[in-house]
Amino acid sequence: MRIPSPPLQSAIPPLPRLRDYDISPKNGFLPDSPPLDQLPDRYYAPWETVARNFQSLILARRLRDIVDALPVLSTEYLLTQAEWRRAYMVLAFITHAYVWGGDTPCDTIPPSISIPFLRACEHLELPPVATYAGVVLWNWQPLFPEERIDTLQNLSTLMTFTGSLDESWFYLVSVAIEARAGPLIPLMIDAMAAARRNDSKTVMMALQLFAERLDELGEVLEQMYESCDPHIFYHRIRPFLAGSKNMSAAGLPHGLKFDNGTGTQSYVQHSGGSNAQSSVIQFFDIVLGVEHRPTGEKSSEASDSDDASQSAHHNFILDMRNYMPGPHRRFLEHLETVSNIRDYVFTQRQNRALVTAFDAAIAMLRALRDKHLRMVSRYIVIKSRESRSLSPQQKPASQQQQQQPLNLANASSQGGDNKKLRGTGGTALMTFLKQARDETGEPAVDAWARRLLKSGSGDFRGVARLGKMSEGLNGEVRVVGLAGTWSVDDEFDGGICHW
């Protein structure tokens, strides 16, 4: 007698395993061990010599000549993932200094850098530009290995363009945030597993810890003000982090060409480094069910759209995943297919403690974005106003010489347009940031919490009023987040925040 087969049930996708995606259960998207401070094989001494004398070569305007004379080194002696990361980081810094470290930008990278850099990018699944991974995730070391790395008191950088405390601090604030957020990743994956088995107590406790840690991250973020001066950041650090996308007015009308020695290369364009490329920030959004739409698009418009793929094309947050290491990008894609916390809380909305814990986490994430808005105002908006108010004779040499991306207000105002401050790729910067913040409150379960998070505007006393950024700002230009450069064309898509 044949026994009938049991009815088929739809398979539930498995939860992601961190080890499959190069994620540390302790440090999150940071590596488990500190990044290498030099490549162990003496074969790569020419690169390390440039890295060791990096700021001096930039200051003496000798970096291009030295790089042009470097031999073309093979990547075959890079044996570990840590060595590939070190090679990528060093070559990315050298590439950006080569482009922006002269009197005018250079649009062609020589084979001595292009060939190994492109190979390292291919291996790590990254574009040929200094991404967040290169300047933050793989650019730190502990002062004392036995101490924690989630505090700024125990961190230092491996490479900077300027050699300044301000630049190191700018990167290390992000490193500390990544390290402090690391344990939240396994915590919230466990919460997803608990939701699957209807364990509301475990979900509630995880959300409570999540909210508390988000509050701590806001405190770490605000430490930026302690040792990163807005003037130094705006005029000295930011220009070196520029990408090659939408940079016509800065002197790169076609982008960059990576000379591979074959004569077949073409120009490419990539966005500059941005904290929008941090996987942990997108992790927070996915876990809590926060959805970000193209700038200016409202929720009702998104739901009525007949062309979802077109909306995705215009979603800068999704585009920034292309600037993340391949395993981290795939982790976020996997997570989106299994994220269930918000749906579970909604089905259990009679459980007031659970709902309160979820809405508290939403509120803390929104508060983090409020703090970021204030930071953008101080480091970008106010400094751009000050820069435009100066005569050419009063402007710093960095604006008059090699840092041309900083001095585009006149180019913009010649057209007579009253342009808004803009972010990477073109979307109005403050409009985008405020939309991203407001969207963060939308998943709140309790109706009262949704109203509160929707109406709350934050406390912006003592900084630029963010609600009226378009008033009286003739000749505005675009900003690539907190680490950007300027362009003036309105025909591009995108735009995003940092933290």
Sequence and secondary structure as in RCSB ss.txt:
>XXXX:A:sequence
MRIPSPPLQSAIPPLPRLRDYDISPKNGFLPDSPPLDQLPDRYYAPWETVARNFQSLILARRLRDIVDALPVLST
EYLLTQAEWRRAYMVLAFITHAYVWGGDTPCDTIPPSISIPFLRACEHLELPPVATYAGVVLWNWQPLFPEERID
TLQNLSTLMTFTGSLDESWFYLVSVAIEARAGPLIPLMIDAMAAARRNDSKTVMMALQLFAERLDELGEVLEQMY
ESCDPHIFYHRIRPFLAGSKNMSAAGLPHGLKFDNGTGTQSYVQHSGGSNAQSSVIQFFDIVLGVEHRPTGEKSS
EASDSDDASQSAHHNFILDMRNYMPGPHRRFLEHLETVSNIRDYVFTQRQNRALVTAFDAAIAMLRALRDKHLRM
VSRYIVIKSRESRSLSPQQKPASQQQQQQPLNLANASSQGGDNKKLRGTGGTALMTFLKQARDETGEPAVDAWAR
RLLKSGSGDFRGVARLGKMSEGLNGEVRVVGLAGTWSVDDEFDGGICHW
>XXXX:A:secstr
                 GGGGT BTTTBTS SS   SS SSGGGHHHHHHHHTHHHHHHTT HHHHHHTS    S
TT  SHHHHHHHHHHHHHHHHHHHHSSSS   EE HHHHHHHHHHHHHHT  SS  HIIIIITS EESSTTS SS
SGGGEE S  SS  HHHHHHHHHHHHHHHHHTTHHHHHHHHHHHHHTT HHHHHHHHHHHHHHHHHHHHHHHTHH
HH  HHHIIIIIGGGG  STTBGGGTBSS EEE  SSS   EE      GGG HHHHHHHHHHT    STT  HH
HHHH S HHHHHHT HHHHHGGGS HHHHHHHHHHHHH  HHHHHHHTTT HHHHHHHHHHHHHHHHHHHHHHHH
HIIIIIHHHHHHHHS TTTS HHHHTT GGG  HHHHHTTT     B GGGSBHHHHHHHHHHHHTTT SSHHHH
HHHHH     TTS  GGGTTTT TT  B  GGG      S         
